[in-house]
């Protein structure tokens, strides 16, 4: 997902092209772009991280992917065991998915709509959406994952057209991925798929702020049920996320770009009322990014990366989706060390391997500084290390890649 926040860059949604006007950190050999994907890329069912950027040297600039596999002892271990892979383009979006239940894939979307997959062995292949074996010629602008195991599907958006692939199977070549048009309408700015109490739900937010929450029905061809979310976002939103709950609700959260606060919206898939509101008004001078993560067990926590008095801080609000009012309570806080000026971003991955697969909070900046925090004592976040992603420059992977 492209995690550039328009409050910083005056952009909205996932970019149609990689950001050209980065607040450049001098003559750094590595500049990150805020496009990131998280998921179980390898076979241990733990969350890894793929971050894209640009490597600089005397020959020019090369788009790269930085792959951090789940570690056993902290972010330093994840970086030490990671790799940097040269890419054929600078991605504008990433979706983490699986081919059946065996192969992890990072699907990278190019600015011209080209799709390339990076697998757990750091090998690349083209993925071509087709209709009856004929390539679909669309410059897709967004890609997301929909869990319909065995084998996940990809969601692809071109303007207001929404497409869904078949389940990704080992038996079919990725260069011939049957893809179906499932909806048409207003242009989509944000896109994702979530699981809600066993139902597979496609979510979108249009450029006009209209919300879409539609249950996906497998079939030949697959279809979408009528829209369950009939509201319009009351403000322009950045860092938009969706999360499904086991009690049949879909939550949307996003940063109000006019005021540093967070908008939330709850849509029932079964019985219940639509509710919404704002939280964290006047809590930050600037909100840079946000994510959901299960940190220390239990329900998903809302994690916010913001700034107070010019200093970056990460706050974790426990279990906000456990009630109708999105009650965030008092956060556990962490002052992020050693970061350069914004843009800075927030993610989560498994960086400590002895905690039963719970996630750790990851913050990183455009210069490649990366830091990790985990739940410590109740109400506390403690450091699980820091590192420099530019250390991967000396270990760039070119193993068995196609000749791009």
C-alpha positions in Angstrom: 0.0 0.0 0.0 1.1 3.5 -0.7 1.5 5.2 2.7 2.2 8.7 1.5 0.1 11.0 3.6 -1.4 14.0 1.7 -1.0 16.2 4.8 2.7 16.1 4.1 2.8 15.9 0.3 -0.6 17.4 -0.8 -1.5 14.1 -2.5 -4.5 11.8 -2.0 -4.8 8.1 -2.1 -2.3 5.8 -3.8 -0.2 7.6 -6.3 -0.6 7.2 -10.0 3.2 7.5 -10.2 5.9 7.3 -7.6 6.5 10.5 -5.7 8.9 12.8 -7.6 9.2 15.6 -5.1 10.5 13.8 -2.0 11.9 16.0 0.8 15.3 14.7 -0.3 17.6 13.8 2.6 20.7 15.3 1.1 22.8 13.0 -1.1 21.7 9.8 0.6 22.5 6.6 -1.2 19.0 5.3 -0.3 15.7 7.2 -0.4 12.5 5.4 0.7 9.2 6.2 -1.0 6.5 5.2 1.6 5.1 2.4 -0.6 5.0 -0.7 1.6 3.4 -4.1 1.9 3.1 -6.4 5.0 2.2 -10.1 5.1 3.4 -13.6 5.4 5.8 -13.6 2.5 7.6 -16.8 3.7 6.1 -20.0 4.9 6.1 -19.5 8.7 2.8 -17.6 8.8 4.4 -14.6 10.3 4.4 -11.0 9.0 7.3 -9.8 6.9 7.8 -6.3 5.4 8.5 -5.1 1.8 9.4 -1.4 1.5 10.3 0.3 -1.8 12.8 3.0 -2.5 15.5 4.3 -4.7 19.2 3.3 -4.5 21.6 6.0 -5.8 25.1 5.6 -7.1 27.4 7.1 -9.7 25.4 5.4 -12.5 22.1 7.0 -11.5 19.0 5.9 -9.6 17.7 2.3 -9.3 14.2 1.4 -7.9 14.6 -1.3 -5.2 12.5 -3.4 -2.8 13.8 -3.9 0.7 12.6 -7.3 2.0 12.7 -7.8 5.8 11.7 -11.3 6.9 10.3 -12.0 10.4 13.2 -12.2 12.9 13.9 -13.8 16.2 15.3 -10.9 18.3 14.4 -7.5 16.9 14.6 -5.2 14.0 18.4 -5.4 13.8 18.1 -9.1 13.1 15.4 -8.5 10.5 17.6 -6.0 8.7 20.7 -8.3 9.0 18.7 -11.1 7.4 17.0 -9.0 4.8 17.8 -8.3 1.2 17.6 -5.5 -1.4 16.2 -6.4 -4.8 16.5 -4.3 -8.0 13.1 -3.6 -9.5 12.1 -2.9 -13.2 10.1 0.1 -12.1 9.3 2.3 -9.1 6.1 0.8 -7.7 3.1 2.9 -6.9 1.3 0.2 -4.8 2.0 -3.2 -3.2 -0.3 -6.0 -2.1 0.9 -9.0 -0.1 -0.8 -12.2 -1.1 -0.4 -16.0 -1.3 -0.5 -18.5 -4.1 -2.7 -21.2 -2.7 -1.5 -21.7 0.9 2.1 -22.4 -0.1 3.8 -19.4 -1.7 4.0 -15.9 -0.4 3.9 -13.1 -3.0 4.4 -9.4 -3.0 2.5 -8.0 -5.9 4.1 -4.7 -7.1 2.0 -2.3 -9.3 3.9 -0.1 -11.7 2.9 3.4 -12.7 1.7 2.1 -16.1 -0.4 -0.7 -14.5 2.2 -3.4 -15.0 2.1 -6.1 -12.3 5.2 -7.9 -11.1 5.3 -10.5 -8.3 8.3 -11.0 -5.9 8.2 -14.3 -4.2 9.7 -15.6 -0.9 12.9 -16.7 -2.8 13.3 -13.1 -4.1 12.5 -14.2 -7.7 10.3 -12.1 -9.9 7.7 -12.9 -12.5 5.1 -10.9 -14.4 1.4 -11.2 -13.5 -0.9 -10.5 -16.4 -4.7 -10.1 -15.8 -6.6 -11.8 -18.6 -10.2 -12.3 -19.8 -10.5 -15.7 -21.5 -6.7 -15.8 -22.0 -6.7 -12.3 -23.6 -4.6 -9.7 -21.7 -6.7 -6.9 -20.1 -5.2 -3.7 -21.3 -5.8 -1.3 -18.4 -3.4 1.0 -16.6 -4.6 -0.2 -13.1 -4.0 2.4 -10.4 -4.6 0.3 -7.2 -4.0 -3.3 -6.1 -5.3 -5.0 -2.9 -5.7 -8.6 -1.6 -9.0 -10.4 -0.9 -8.7 -13.5 1.3 -10.8 -16.4 -0.3 -8.6 -19.3 0.8 -7.4 -21.7 -0.5 -5.6 -19.1 -2.7 -6.2 -15.4 -2.4 -7.5 -13.1 -5.1 -6.3 -9.7 -6.1 -8.5 -6.6 -6.4 -7.5 -4.2 -9.2 -9.0 -0.7 -9.8 -8.8 1.4 -12.9 -10.6 4.7 -12.4 -14.1 3.5 -11.3 -13.8 -0.1 -12.7 -13.1 -2.7 -10.1 -11.7 -6.1 -11.1 -11.1 -9.3 -9.1 -8.8 -12.1 -10.2 -9.4 -15.8 -9.8 -7.9 -17.5 -6.8 -4.1 -17.6 -7.3 -3.2 -21.2 -8.0 0.0 -23.1 -8.6 -1.6 -24.9 -11.5 -2.1 -21.7 -13.6 0.7 -19.4 -14.8 0.7 -15.9 -13.4 1.0 -14.6 -16.9 -2.5 -15.8 -17.5 -4.5 -14.8 -14.5 -8.3 -14.9 -15.2 -9.8 -11.6 -14.0 -13.4 -10.4 -13.8 -15.0 -7.0 -13.9 -17.2 -6.9 -10.8 -18.2 -3.3 -10.5 -18.1 0.1 -12.2 -18.7 3.6 -10.8 -16.9 6.6 -9.5 -13.1 6.8 -9.5 -11.6 4.9 -6.6 -8.9 6.5 -4.4 -8.5 3.8 -1.7 -9.1 0.0 -2.0 -8.8 -3.1 0.3 -10.4 -6.4 1.1 -11.1 -7.7 4.6 -12.6 -10.8 6.3 -15.6 -10.1 8.5 -16.9 -13.0 10.5 -16.2 -15.4 7.6 -17.6 -13.1 4.9 -15.1 -11.6 2.3 -15.7 -7.9 1.9 -14.5 -5.4 -0.7 -14.0 -1.9 0.5 -13.4 1.3 -1.5 -13.4 5.1 -1.0 -14.0 7.2 -4.0 -12.4 10.5 -4.9 -15.6 12.2 -3.8 -15.5 10.5 -0.4 -18.2 7.9 -1.0 -17.7 4.7 0.9 -18.3 1.3 -0.4 -18.5 -1.9 1.6 -19.7 -4.9 -0.5 -19.7 -8.6 0.3 -17.9 -10.6 -2.3 -19.7 -13.7 -3.7 -17.6 -16.4 -5.4 -19.0 -17.7 -8.6 -18.4 -17.9 -12.3 -18.2 -14.9 -12.7 -17.9 -13.7 -9.1 -20.2 -10.8 -8.0 -20.5 -8.1 -5.3 -23.6 -7.7 -3.1 -25.2 -4.2 -2.8 -23.2 -1.5 -1.0 -23.7 -1.6 2.8 -22.0 1.7 3.5 -24.2 4.6 2.3 -22.3 7.5 3.9 -19.8 10.0 2.6 -16.6 10.9 4.4 -17.0 14.3 6.0 -13.5 15.4 5.1 -10.6 14.5 2.7 -8.9 11.5 4.2 -5.3 10.1 4.1 -3.8 6.8 5.3 -7.2 5.1 4.9 -7.5 1.6 6.5 -10.2 -1.0 6.9 -10.5 -3.7 9.5 -13.1 -6.4 9.8 -14.2 -7.8 13.2 -15.5 -11.3 14.2 -18.8 -9.7 15.3 -19.7 -8.7 11.7 -18.5 -5.1 11.5 -16.2 -3.3 9.1 -14.3 -0.3 10.4 -12.8 2.4 8.3 -10.3 4.8 9.8 -8.4 7.7 8.1 -6.6 10.9 8.9 -8.6 14.1 8.4 -6.3 16.1 6.2 -7.8 19.5 7.2 -7.4 18.9 10.9 -5.0 16.6 12.7 -7.6 14.1 14.0 -8.9 10.7 13.0 -12.2 9.8 11.4 -13.8 6.4 12.0 -16.8 4.7 10.5 -18.4 1.4 11.4 -20.5 -0.5 8.9 -22.5 -3.7 9.9 -22.3 -6.7 7.6 -25.1 -8.3 9.6 -27.4 -6.7 12.2 -26.4 -3.4 13.8 -26.3 0.3 13.1 -23.9 2.4 11.1 -21.9 4.7 13.5 -19.1 7.1 13.0 -17.2 10.0 14.6 -13.9 11.7 15.1 -11.2 11.0 17.7 -7.9 12.5 18.8 -8.8 16.1 18.1 -6.0 18.4 19.3 -3.9 15.4 20.3 -1.1 16.0 17.7 0.4 18.9 15.8 0.5 16.6 12.8 -0.5 13.0 12.1 1.9 11.3 9.8 0.5 7.8 9.5 -1.5 5.1 11.3 -2.0 1.3 11.2 -3.8 -1.5 13.0 -1.7 -4.2 14.7 -2.3 -6.9 17.2 0.5 -6.0 19.7 0.8 -8.2 22.8 -2.2 -10.4 22.0 -6.0 -9.6 22.1 -7.8 -7.5 19.6 -6.3 -5.1 17.0 -4.9 -1.9 18.4 -4.9 1.4 16.7 -1.3 2.7 16.3 -0.8 6.4 15.4 2.5 8.1 14.3 2.2 11.8 15.1 4.2 14.8 16.1 4.1 17.0 19.2 6.5 19.9 19.5 8.4 18.8 16.4 9.2 15.3 17.9 7.8 12.1 16.4 5.8 9.9 18.8 4.0 6.6 18.4 0.8 6.1 20.4 -0.9 2.7 20.7 -4.6 2.8 21.6 -5.8 -0.6 22.8 -8.8 -2.5 21.4 -10.8 0.5 20.0 -13.1 -1.8 18.0 -14.5 -3.6 21.0 -17.3 -1.1 21.5 -19.7 1.0 19.4 -18.1 4.3 20.2 -14.5 3.5 19.0 -13.3 4.2 22.6 -9.5 4.8 22.3 -8.7 5.4 26.0 -5.2 6.3 27.2 -2.4 5.3 24.9 0.9 3.6 25.4 3.5 6.0 24.0 6.9 5.7 22.4 9.2 8.5 21.4 10.8 7.5 18.1 14.6 8.0 18.2 16.9 9.4 15.6 14.6 10.2 12.7 15.1 12.9 10.0 12.4 15.4 9.0 9.1 14.0 7.6 7.9 12.1 5.7 8.0 9.3 8.2 5.8 6.2 8.1 4.4 3.4 10.3 3.9 -0.3 9.8 4.0 -3.6 11.8 5.7 -6.9 11.4 7.0 -9.8 13.4 10.4 -8.6 14.7 10.5 -10.6 17.9 10.1 -14.3 17.4 9.3 -15.5 21.0 5.9 -13.8 21.4 3.6 -16.3 19.6 3.5 -14.3 16.4 2.2 -11.0 17.8 3.3 -8.0 15.9 5.8 -5.2 16.7 5.4 -1.6 15.7 7.8 -0.4 13.0 8.5 3.2 12.2 10.8 4.4 9.4 11.8 7.6 7.6 12.8 8.4 4.0 16.5 8.2 4.8 16.2 4.6 5.8 16.3 4.8 9.6 14.0 2.1 11.0 13.0 1.5 14.7 10.9 -1.1 16.5 8.7 -1.0 19.6 6.9 -3.7 21.4 4.4 -3.9 24.3 6.3 -4.0 27.6 4.6 -3.5 31.0 0.9 -2.7 30.9 0.4 0.7 29.3 4.0 0.9 28.1 5.9 0.5 24.7 9.5 -0.5 24.8 12.2 -0.4 22.1 13.0 -3.6 20.3 15.9 -2.0 18.4 16.8 0.3 15.6 18.8 -0.1 12.4 19.7 1.6 9.1 18.2 0.1 6.0 21.1 1.5 3.9 23.1 -1.4 5.4 21.3 -3.6 2.8 23.0 -1.8 0.0 26.0 -4.1 0.1 23.8 -7.1 0.0 21.6 -6.3 -3.0 20.0 -9.4 -4.5 20.1 -10.2 -8.2 19.7 -13.9 -7.9 17.9 -15.6 -10.8 16.0 -12.5 -11.8 14.6 -12.1 -15.3 16.6 -9.8 -17.5 14.5 -6.6 -17.2 
